[in-house]
Amino acid sequence: MTHTPHRLEVENASIGYGEKIIMRDLSFQVPHGARVAVVGPNGAGKSTLFKALVGILPLKSGQIIIHGESLGTHKDCVAYVPQREDVDWRFPVTVSDVVMMGRFGQMGWWSQPSKTDKQIVRKSIEQMGITDLADLSIGQLSGGQQQRAFLARALAQEPHILLMDEPFTGVDATTQEVTFGLLDHLREKMVTAIISTHDLNLAASRFDLVLLINHRLIAYGTPQQVFTRENLASAFGNSLLVMENGMMLVDECCPPEEQFTIND
């Protein structure tokens, strides 16, 4: 098969832990520079997919192609911002230390940071608006501030692809807008952004494409193509509440203000 450069391609990927398969036969393609929302119920495999895309979790079968070559070929190509609950915030590092970790792929784990590395780290911290927090321990920060520190780390990595797992959960509106400001900046640089979210309104209004999954691919395309009654019912099942006025609510994750109008 001929692969297109400057694109992320997932081909017949099955992903799991041990003998357990979490995602089966998943195939999709992401254009270079696109912003993609990954949506599905709790336990659908969103985090599992991200860990495979960053190379933490090997595939059971299939392949992941980036820029026409197999995953792992490109040095430090993919940046990953995990869910906050997956991070040990007690680890004794400063904000600057965390952001400098984004440079390790470029400079090597045992090398001293160069002048360029330090400049990139400083600029990344400034861009995320946390300069005054640079010398604080990461554990002293609020949830939104911790999120900004990890976004600065991803920015310092200078990735081609940015993966963010539930970045809008438990953060304030300011941090959410700062995050989208970063995504707008990265879009100008043609960085692909793939982000999981429970907020369907956000997915519909702020993303180019939506990947709807529940242990398999339910639908992939524009929000208008994906957010149909049939697709959402297939993904969320009994968790999907459809109102008489056409509004819908996913009762496992979304507060009432996140009601969303589905397409018939």
Backbone bond lengths (Angstrom), bond angles and torsions (degrees), N, CA, C in turn:
res aa  C-N    CA-C-N  psi(-1)  N-CA   C-N-CA  omega(-1)  CA-C   N-CA-C  phi
1 M - - - 1.463 - - 1.530 109.54 -
2 T 1.320 117.36 138.69 1.451 122.37 178.32 1.522 109.35 -85.44
3 H 1.333 116.17 127.17 1.447 121.19 -178.80 1.523 109.77 -101.50
4 T 1.332 114.70 141.95 1.454 120.64 -178.91 1.519 110.06 -88.16
5 P 1.345 118.93 126.80 1.460 120.66 175.91 1.535 110.65 -61.04
6 H 1.321 115.37 160.34 1.460 121.73 175.70 1.530 111.44 60.28
7 R 1.325 116.23 42.83 1.449 119.42 179.21 1.526 108.61 -153.60
8 L 1.314 116.42 148.01 1.453 121.61 172.97 1.517 108.09 -96.55
9 E 1.320 116.26 128.65 1.455 121.42 -179.76 1.530 109.88 -128.03
10 V 1.303 116.65 127.86 1.458 122.86 173.63 1.524 107.13 -113.08
11 E 1.326 116.22 123.05 1.462 121.01 -172.82 1.527 110.77 -122.56
12 N 1.331 115.60 112.74 1.469 122.57 173.99 1.524 112.22 48.69
13 A 1.328 115.85 43.32 1.463 120.77 -175.43 1.519 111.53 -82.86
14 S 1.321 115.84 128.81 1.462 122.61 169.54 1.526 106.95 -115.51
15 I 1.337 115.45 131.89 1.459 121.39 -171.92 1.522 108.90 -132.22
16 G 1.325 116.10 140.72 1.460 118.78 178.31 1.503 112.41 -171.61
17 Y 1.327 114.48 -172.69 1.455 123.29 -179.40 1.521 108.32 -122.46
18 G 1.329 116.75 122.68 1.461 119.14 -177.29 1.517 110.22 60.62
19 E 1.318 115.90 -125.86 1.460 120.89 179.95 1.527 112.69 -89.30
20 K 1.319 116.85 -8.23 1.469 120.67 -174.75 1.522 110.64 -88.52
21 I 1.319 116.47 124.21 1.467 122.55 177.46 1.535 108.65 -93.40
22 I 1.325 116.93 123.36 1.462 121.92 -179.99 1.521 111.09 -95.59
23 M 1.334 116.49 -44.36 1.463 122.10 177.43 1.521 108.13 -120.60
24 R 1.331 116.18 134.54 1.462 119.19 -175.24 1.528 111.46 -125.11
25 D 1.341 115.26 129.96 1.474 122.75 171.86 1.528 112.37 51.63
26 L 1.310 115.98 51.08 1.459 121.70 -177.68 1.526 109.97 -90.62
27 S 1.338 116.67 127.50 1.463 121.86 178.50 1.528 109.46 -136.37
28 F 1.328 116.06 129.11 1.466 121.36 173.24 1.516 108.39 -164.37
29 Q 1.329 116.03 163.65 1.462 122.61 -179.79 1.525 109.20 -131.54
30 V 1.323 115.94 135.96 1.459 121.14 -179.34 1.522 109.17 -115.53
31 P 1.327 118.31 119.83 1.468 120.40 177.79 1.519 111.09 -62.65
32 H 1.302 116.10 149.53 1.464 122.84 179.07 1.519 110.02 -58.30
33 G 1.335 117.21 125.94 1.452 121.82 177.08 1.510 115.63 87.22
34 A 1.331 118.50 0.86 1.460 121.23 -179.13 1.524 111.29 -75.60
35 R 1.333 115.44 159.12 1.464 122.71 175.32 1.527 107.22 -114.52
36 V 1.328 116.45 116.29 1.462 122.18 -171.99 1.523 110.41 -118.87
37 A 1.332 117.03 130.32 1.458 122.50 172.79 1.522 108.92 -95.80
38 V 1.332 116.25 130.73 1.460 121.69 174.58 1.524 107.36 -102.42
39 V 1.321 115.91 119.84 1.462 122.14 -171.95 1.524 109.72 -127.25
40 G 1.319 115.94 143.11 1.457 121.30 176.28 1.510 108.85 172.36
41 P 1.323 118.01 167.41 1.468 120.71 -179.28 1.520 112.03 -67.50
42 N 1.326 116.23 167.39 1.457 120.68 174.79 1.521 109.71 -56.96
43 G 1.328 117.10 134.71 1.456 120.62 179.48 1.506 114.77 80.99
44 A 1.334 117.47 9.81 1.468 120.95 -176.71 1.519 112.80 -76.16
45 G 1.344 117.36 -17.09 1.459 120.27 -179.73 1.509 114.35 113.02
46 K 1.329 118.50 13.49 1.465 121.19 -177.41 1.533 111.15 -63.71
47 S 1.332 116.49 -49.99 1.466 119.70 179.90 1.521 111.18 -66.13
48 T 1.313 116.61 -36.64 1.463 121.15 177.40 1.523 110.46 -60.99
49 L 1.318 116.48 -43.28 1.463 121.10 177.58 1.520 110.60 -60.50
50 F 1.333 117.83 -45.39 1.458 121.01 -178.56 1.523 111.30 -62.21
51 K 1.326 116.90 -40.98 1.463 120.24 -179.52 1.529 110.96 -65.41
52 A 1.322 116.77 -31.19 1.470 120.08 175.18 1.527 110.56 -72.62
53 L 1.329 116.98 -39.84 1.469 120.73 -178.14 1.524 112.06 -66.81
54 V 1.327 116.98 -27.40 1.460 119.56 179.71 1.528 111.72 -93.98
55 G 1.344 116.42 -6.03 1.449 120.32 176.12 1.509 114.85 91.48
56 I 1.350 117.86 6.12 1.463 121.31 178.36 1.521 110.52 -72.83
57 L 1.324 116.06 -37.03 1.464 122.07 -176.35 1.526 108.78 -115.86
58 P 1.330 118.93 115.19 1.468 120.32 -179.20 1.520 111.67 -68.81
59 L 1.323 115.28 151.00 1.461 120.91 178.31 1.527 110.64 -73.25
60 K 1.334 115.55 146.66 1.460 120.59 170.89 1.525 110.02 -77.30
61 S 1.321 114.90 -35.28 1.460 121.07 176.06 1.515 108.55 -160.03
62 G 1.326 117.03 168.07 1.452 121.45 -179.13 1.515 111.44 85.34
63 Q 1.328 116.04 -167.16 1.457 120.06 -178.30 1.520 111.37 -153.54
64 I 1.342 114.23 158.49 1.460 123.02 174.47 1.523 107.10 -120.28
65 I 1.331 115.86 125.12 1.462 122.31 -176.50 1.527 108.66 -116.88
66 I 1.327 116.51 128.56 1.464 122.08 176.58 1.521 108.48 -124.05
67 H 1.320 116.11 125.28 1.464 121.36 -178.24 1.529 111.32 54.12
68 G 1.326 116.79 36.05 1.454 120.46 176.57 1.514 115.27 82.36
69 E 1.339 118.62 1.17 1.455 121.98 -178.45 1.522 109.94 -129.16
70 S 1.318 116.73 158.61 1.459 122.06 -176.23 1.526 111.39 -63.62
71 L 1.337 115.93 148.21 1.458 122.03 176.40 1.523 110.00 -53.97
72 G 1.338 117.00 135.03 1.455 121.78 -179.50 1.509 112.98 102.63
73 T 1.330 116.39 -16.15 1.465 120.32 179.63 1.522 111.50 -71.08
74 H 1.337 116.08 -37.21 1.455 121.34 -176.18 1.524 109.80 -90.98
75 K 1.299 116.84 126.02 1.451 122.51 -177.74 1.523 111.28 -67.98
76 D 1.340 115.42 118.92 1.466 121.28 173.71 1.528 112.51 55.29
77 C 1.319 116.73 37.71 1.466 121.38 -174.91 1.524 112.51 -76.96
78 V 1.339 116.89 -31.40 1.461 122.02 -173.51 1.525 109.94 -112.35
79 A 1.345 116.49 124.70 1.462 121.95 174.86 1.526 108.69 -101.53
80 Y 1.328 115.56 142.98 1.463 120.95 -173.93 1.517 109.84 -130.36
81 V 1.328 117.04 123.85 1.462 122.92 173.79 1.525 106.57 -109.55
82 P 1.340 117.82 105.34 1.471 120.33 -176.09 1.521 112.00 -75.65
83 Q 1.318 115.90 173.11 1.456 120.28 172.33 1.523 109.10 -63.31
84 R 1.312 116.26 147.56 1.462 120.25 -178.68 1.523 111.52 -58.74
85 E 1.313 117.66 -34.50 1.467 120.57 -177.13 1.529 112.06 -70.07
86 D 1.319 117.18 -13.63 1.465 120.75 179.08 1.524 112.91 -89.47
87 V 1.329 117.15 0.58 1.463 121.81 -176.10 1.530 109.82 -109.53
88 D 1.332 117.12 136.32 1.459 121.86 174.18 1.525 108.39 -85.92
89 W 1.329 115.89 99.12 1.454 120.70 -174.97 1.529 112.13 -76.89
90 R 1.326 117.74 -3.87 1.467 120.78 178.00 1.533 111.43 -83.59
91 F 1.315 117.70 -9.22 1.459 120.75 -177.86 1.523 109.13 -62.79
92 P 1.346 118.53 128.79 1.477 121.42 -171.40 1.528 113.80 -78.88
93 V 1.323 116.50 75.44 1.466 121.44 176.12 1.519 108.83 -130.76
94 T 1.317 115.67 151.39 1.458 120.53 177.03 1.529 109.82 -86.26
95 V 1.314 114.63 170.14 1.462 120.34 176.12 1.526 110.05 -59.08
96 S 1.323 117.14 -43.49 1.467 120.62 178.96 1.523 111.61 -60.70
97 D 1.341 116.42 -39.12 1.463 120.64 177.97 1.532 110.67 -61.61
98 V 1.336 115.73 -44.45 1.464 120.79 -179.35 1.522 110.46 -61.26
99 V 1.318 116.41 -45.47 1.463 120.13 -178.15 1.532 110.33 -67.52
100 M 1.319 117.66 -36.74 1.462 120.95 178.34 1.528 111.32 -63.03
101 M 1.340 117.55 -27.35 1.465 120.48 177.08 1.527 111.42 -58.09
102 G 1.330 116.53 -26.26 1.453 120.17 177.04 1.517 113.31 -66.67
103 R 1.315 116.94 -14.94 1.472 121.46 -179.56 1.525 112.42 -96.58
104 F 1.340 118.00 -8.82 1.461 120.41 -172.70 1.522 112.48 -60.24
105 G 1.319 117.00 -35.71 1.465 119.32 179.36 1.515 112.82 -64.56
106 Q 1.331 115.94 -27.92 1.458 120.83 179.48 1.527 112.21 -84.10
107 M 1.335 115.99 -37.92 1.466 118.50 -171.67 1.525 113.52 -105.12
108 G 1.350 117.74 -11.91 1.459 120.18 -177.62 1.522 110.27 89.08
109 W 1.336 116.49 145.98 1.460 121.82 -173.08 1.522 112.98 -62.95
110 W 1.318 118.68 -31.96 1.465 120.74 -172.46 1.528 112.37 -105.79
111 S 1.310 117.23 7.53 1.458 120.35 178.78 1.527 110.25 -90.02
112 Q 1.307 116.15 153.92 1.455 120.98 175.12 1.528 109.60 -81.73
113 P 1.332 117.69 142.27 1.472 119.81 178.81 1.521 111.56 -60.29
114 S 1.312 115.49 137.18 1.454 120.70 176.35 1.529 109.89 -82.81
115 K 1.316 115.48 173.81 1.461 120.07 176.06 1.526 110.28 -59.78
116 T 1.332 116.01 -39.09 1.467 120.46 178.81 1.523 111.02 -64.53
117 D 1.331 116.88 -43.62 1.463 120.68 178.31 1.529 110.71 -57.56
118 K 1.329 116.08 -46.23 1.465 120.53 -178.55 1.524 111.38 -65.07
119 Q 1.330 116.88 -37.29 1.467 120.66 178.51 1.523 111.04 -65.42
120 I 1.333 116.32 -42.48 1.468 120.87 -179.91 1.519 110.29 -65.19
121 V 1.337 117.05 -41.49 1.464 120.90 178.30 1.524 110.48 -63.13
122 R 1.313 116.69 -46.22 1.467 120.40 -179.85 1.527 111.10 -61.85
123 K 1.324 116.95 -43.03 1.465 120.79 179.68 1.527 111.03 -65.58
124 S 1.328 117.50 -38.55 1.470 121.42 179.67 1.522 110.87 -65.61
125 I 1.330 116.09 -40.92 1.465 120.61 177.88 1.530 110.15 -64.61
126 E 1.313 116.71 -42.88 1.463 120.84 178.40 1.523 111.04 -62.25
127 Q 1.335 116.56 -42.22 1.458 120.22 -176.88 1.522 111.53 -64.20
128 M 1.332 117.31 -31.47 1.458 120.41 179.38 1.526 112.30 -89.18
129 G 1.329 117.33 2.96 1.459 121.02 174.08 1.514 114.83 69.98
130 I 1.340 117.06 33.71 1.472 119.96 -177.64 1.535 111.21 -126.46
131 T 1.320 117.23 28.72 1.465 120.86 -179.23 1.525 111.38 -57.72
132 D 1.338 116.48 -39.45 1.467 120.34 -178.26 1.525 112.90 -71.47
133 L 1.342 117.44 -8.38 1.462 121.96 -179.44 1.526 112.27 -105.01
134 A 1.325 117.82 1.05 1.461 121.61 -168.07 1.522 113.76 -57.54
135 D 1.336 117.58 -33.34 1.463 120.29 -175.55 1.527 113.15 -98.48
136 L 1.327 117.10 3.89 1.460 120.65 178.87 1.523 110.66 -83.69
137 S 1.330 115.74 152.57 1.458 120.38 173.01 1.522 109.22 -66.78
138 I 1.322 116.57 141.68 1.464 120.52 -177.90 1.528 111.75 -59.87
139 G 1.338 116.23 -28.17 1.457 120.21 -179.74 1.513 114.02 -73.10
140 Q 1.330 118.10 -15.26 1.453 121.90 179.95 1.531 112.61 -82.80
141 L 1.315 116.48 -10.10 1.457 120.72 -172.59 1.524 111.72 -86.02
142 S 1.322 115.14 156.82 1.462 120.87 171.59 1.524 109.35 -72.59
143 G 1.328 116.79 170.23 1.461 120.32 179.44 1.514 112.65 -58.66
144 G 1.339 116.72 -43.21 1.450 119.84 179.83 1.519 112.38 -66.62
145 Q 1.337 116.69 -37.82 1.461 120.48 178.46 1.526 111.26 -68.12
146 Q 1.334 117.05 -39.87 1.462 120.55 175.88 1.524 110.86 -61.01
147 Q 1.332 115.35 -40.23 1.461 119.73 178.38 1.528 110.56 -61.15
148 R 1.324 116.41 -42.55 1.462 120.00 179.87 1.528 111.37 -65.08
149 A 1.337 116.76 -36.16 1.462 120.39 177.97 1.527 110.82 -63.16
150 F 1.321 117.00 -41.93 1.462 119.94 179.60 1.525 111.34 -72.18
151 L 1.328 116.74 -31.00 1.468 119.27 173.95 1.527 110.24 -67.16
152 A 1.330 116.88 -38.50 1.463 120.31 176.94 1.526 110.03 -63.90
153 R 1.334 117.26 -38.17 1.464 119.99 177.29 1.523 110.65 -61.82
154 A 1.338 115.92 -44.54 1.464 119.81 178.40 1.529 110.84 -62.72
155 L 1.318 116.77 -40.26 1.462 121.17 179.49 1.530 110.41 -63.53
156 A 1.334 116.79 -40.88 1.463 121.31 179.90 1.528 111.86 -65.53
157 Q 1.315 116.40 -25.07 1.470 120.34 -179.93 1.520 111.90 -71.18
158 E 1.330 117.06 -20.19 1.467 123.18 -177.98 1.531 110.94 55.03
159 P 1.330 117.20 57.00 1.465 120.70 -174.33 1.522 112.63 -80.42
160 H 1.324 115.09 165.48 1.461 121.66 169.09 1.522 110.67 -90.63
161 I 1.333 115.05 -27.42 1.463 121.87 -178.42 1.518 108.50 -133.28
162 L 1.334 116.92 131.63 1.458 122.33 177.70 1.526 108.93 -114.21
163 L 1.331 116.51 124.27 1.458 123.60 176.15 1.520 108.49 -108.46
164 M 1.324 117.08 129.73 1.464 121.18 179.32 1.523 108.52 -132.97
165 D 1.336 115.56 121.54 1.460 121.72 -176.36 1.530 109.76 -99.98
166 E 1.328 116.62 106.84 1.465 124.36 179.08 1.536 112.55 52.61
167 P 1.332 118.48 53.43 1.469 119.70 -176.73 1.522 113.93 -72.05
168 F 1.341 118.39 -15.96 1.455 120.34 -175.25 1.528 112.89 -98.45
169 T 1.321 116.86 1.84 1.456 120.71 179.49 1.522 110.24 -80.87
170 G 1.323 116.53 123.27 1.459 121.17 175.49 1.505 115.79 75.05
171 V 1.344 117.97 18.13 1.466 120.06 177.04 1.526 109.16 -115.83
172 D 1.320 115.59 158.74 1.459 120.07 -179.22 1.524 111.19 -78.63
173 A 1.335 114.70 169.21 1.465 120.39 -176.90 1.524 111.43 -63.01
174 T 1.339 116.91 -33.62 1.466 119.98 179.67 1.517 110.81 -64.32
175 T 1.337 116.36 -45.34 1.464 120.04 178.76 1.524 110.86 -63.48
176 Q 1.334 116.75 -37.07 1.460 119.85 177.77 1.526 110.61 -61.31
177 E 1.315 116.58 -44.15 1.466 119.80 -179.67 1.526 111.56 -70.48
178 V 1.338 117.22 -34.96 1.459 120.10 174.83 1.528 109.89 -62.08
179 T 1.330 115.41 -39.83 1.462 120.48 178.36 1.518 110.96 -61.98
180 F 1.323 117.39 -45.25 1.457 119.80 178.43 1.527 111.56 -68.42
181 G 1.334 116.69 -30.29 1.459 118.90 173.67 1.523 111.49 -62.21
182 L 1.338 115.44 -41.13 1.465 119.82 175.82 1.524 110.57 -63.55
183 L 1.332 116.58 -43.35 1.465 119.89 -179.82 1.524 111.19 -62.71
184 D 1.328 116.90 -37.78 1.469 119.89 176.34 1.528 110.59 -63.94
185 H 1.327 115.97 -41.11 1.470 120.76 177.98 1.523 110.76 -62.41
186 L 1.327 116.36 -43.53 1.461 120.50 -179.49 1.528 111.66 -69.41
187 R 1.326 116.44 -31.80 1.465 119.56 177.05 1.530 110.65 -61.44
188 E 1.334 116.18 -38.60 1.469 120.59 177.76 1.526 110.93 -61.94
189 K 1.330 116.34 -28.66 1.456 121.61 178.48 1.529 112.17 -93.17
190 M 1.339 116.15 7.80 1.471 123.19 179.00 1.531 112.14 60.95
191 V 1.340 115.94 38.20 1.461 120.95 173.58 1.526 108.34 -89.01
192 T 1.309 116.53 128.11 1.459 122.05 177.55 1.522 109.34 -74.49
193 A 1.332 117.67 134.81 1.466 121.69 179.03 1.528 109.01 -123.29
194 I 1.333 115.81 125.31 1.466 122.32 178.61 1.523 107.15 -122.84
195 I 1.327 116.51 119.09 1.457 121.62 -167.31 1.525 110.24 -134.72
196 S 1.321 116.95 128.00 1.460 119.66 175.47 1.520 109.45 -88.07
197 T 1.315 116.00 143.17 1.459 120.97 179.41 1.526 110.24 -154.67
198 H 1.338 115.27 149.21 1.452 120.81 172.72 1.525 111.71 -91.74
199 D 1.324 116.94 -10.85 1.460 121.98 -174.99 1.530 109.51 -86.41
200 L 1.323 116.46 101.99 1.462 120.67 -176.54 1.530 111.86 -69.39
201 N 1.332 117.07 -33.31 1.461 118.94 175.70 1.520 111.00 -61.52
202 L 1.320 115.78 -42.93 1.459 121.10 178.32 1.523 110.32 -62.41
203 A 1.325 116.13 -44.95 1.467 120.42 179.39 1.517 111.35 -60.77
204 A 1.336 116.63 -38.15 1.460 120.72 -177.49 1.516 113.00 -74.98
205 S 1.338 116.64 -32.06 1.466 119.44 -170.95 1.526 114.65 -99.87
206 R 1.352 117.75 -21.43 1.456 119.04 -171.45 1.531 114.14 -121.01
207 F 1.348 116.76 7.14 1.457 119.96 -176.28 1.526 111.07 -127.60
208 D 1.335 115.57 150.06 1.462 121.29 179.08 1.520 111.41 -76.09
209 L 1.340 115.31 -41.40 1.454 122.00 -173.91 1.521 109.71 -134.71
210 V 1.325 115.90 154.61 1.462 122.39 177.17 1.516 109.34 -127.15
211 L 1.341 115.51 130.58 1.461 122.59 174.62 1.523 106.56 -107.44
212 L 1.313 116.89 108.96 1.467 123.00 -177.99 1.522 108.53 -100.93
213 I 1.350 116.48 119.26 1.463 120.22 -174.26 1.523 111.09 -132.83
214 N 1.305 114.53 156.15 1.460 123.18 166.86 1.526 106.97 -156.83
215 H 1.323 115.77 80.19 1.466 124.72 -175.55 1.527 112.32 67.34
216 R 1.301 116.76 -2.21 1.464 124.10 175.37 1.523 106.79 -159.12
217 L 1.304 116.19 171.00 1.454 120.03 176.45 1.524 110.10 -77.33
218 I 1.330 116.21 120.68 1.467 121.18 174.86 1.528 109.71 -89.70
219 A 1.329 116.48 -48.70 1.468 120.82 179.74 1.514 108.85 -162.29
220 Y 1.328 115.46 151.95 1.465 121.26 177.55 1.521 108.18 -147.77
221 G 1.326 115.51 129.02 1.458 120.60 -179.85 1.513 109.91 163.67
222 T 1.317 117.02 -158.49 1.456 120.63 176.71 1.527 109.09 -67.85
223 P 1.343 117.95 158.91 1.466 119.05 177.00 1.524 112.99 -53.43
224 Q 1.331 116.97 -38.14 1.469 120.03 -179.75 1.528 111.34 -65.08
225 Q 1.313 116.90 -35.54 1.454 120.55 179.33 1.534 112.20 -74.38
226 V 1.327 115.97 -35.84 1.468 120.39 -172.23 1.518 112.45 -85.33
227 F 1.337 117.53 -41.94 1.455 120.29 -172.59 1.527 111.49 -84.12
228 T 1.312 115.05 70.01 1.460 121.89 172.64 1.519 108.57 -107.24
229 R 1.317 116.39 160.96 1.464 121.59 179.26 1.529 110.89 -56.86
230 E 1.317 116.32 -43.64 1.466 120.55 -177.46 1.528 111.46 -64.93
231 N 1.332 117.23 -45.81 1.463 120.38 -178.51 1.519 111.57 -65.05
232 L 1.330 116.71 -43.66 1.455 119.90 -178.60 1.520 111.79 -67.29
233 A 1.331 116.59 -38.16 1.462 119.62 176.70 1.521 110.72 -64.57
234 S 1.333 116.77 -37.72 1.453 120.72 178.87 1.524 111.46 -65.95
235 A 1.335 116.43 -35.89 1.465 120.52 -177.92 1.517 112.40 -80.29
236 F 1.329 116.88 -44.30 1.461 120.39 -170.39 1.523 114.22 -103.28
237 G 1.332 118.43 -16.30 1.456 121.19 176.11 1.518 112.54 57.43
238 N 1.322 116.57 -128.51 1.460 121.73 -176.10 1.523 113.33 -71.13
239 S 1.331 116.99 -11.50 1.463 119.67 177.82 1.522 112.10 -76.91
240 L 1.334 116.69 -13.47 1.461 121.01 -178.01 1.523 109.89 -87.57
241 L 1.323 116.13 119.03 1.458 121.79 177.35 1.518 108.27 -107.17
242 V 1.309 117.88 121.53 1.456 122.30 -179.27 1.531 109.08 -108.18
243 M 1.318 116.34 123.10 1.462 122.01 -178.21 1.534 110.22 -87.44
244 E 1.297 115.43 163.05 1.463 120.42 -179.26 1.523 111.89 -63.82
245 N 1.321 116.64 -28.91 1.470 120.11 -178.41 1.521 112.92 -84.63
246 G 1.334 116.68 7.73 1.452 120.09 178.79 1.515 114.28 89.97
247 M 1.334 116.00 -1.83 1.461 118.83 176.41 1.515 108.99 -78.65
248 M 1.337 115.59 154.29 1.451 118.67 176.86 1.516 109.70 -133.48
249 L 1.319 115.12 154.50 1.452 121.99 -178.93 1.517 108.54 -140.21
250 V 1.322 116.75 130.82 1.459 121.02 173.66 1.518 106.30 -94.62
251 D 1.334 117.72 109.14 1.456 120.14 -167.05 1.520 114.36 -76.88
252 E 1.335 118.95 -9.42 1.466 119.42 -179.56 1.514 113.58 -83.15
253 C 1.343 116.67 -16.54 1.463 116.28 -171.02 1.509 114.87 -141.65
254 C 1.327 117.61 -22.14 1.460 118.23 -165.23 1.514 111.89 -110.57
255 P 1.346 119.62 126.86 1.454 121.95 174.12 1.519 110.86 -67.81
256 P 1.327 117.89 164.18 1.468 120.93 -175.16 1.517 114.20 -55.05
257 E 1.349 117.89 -32.02 1.463 118.05 -177.95 1.518 112.29 -69.02
258 E 1.341 117.81 -7.77 1.446 120.35 179.86 1.534 111.66 -100.31
259 Q 1.334 116.32 23.14 1.442 119.32 174.12 1.527 109.20 -60.50
260 F 1.309 114.99 152.96 1.451 119.27 -169.25 1.516 109.20 -146.36
261 T 1.327 117.46 137.77 1.457 121.76 178.80 1.522 109.54 -86.55
262 I 1.324 116.62 125.90 1.450 120.19 -179.08 1.516 111.00 -93.37
263 N 1.329 114.88 159.25 1.453 120.92 179.96 1.535 109.38 -96.36
264 D 1.299 116.29 132.83 1.483 120.58 176.45 1.515 109.90 -90.97
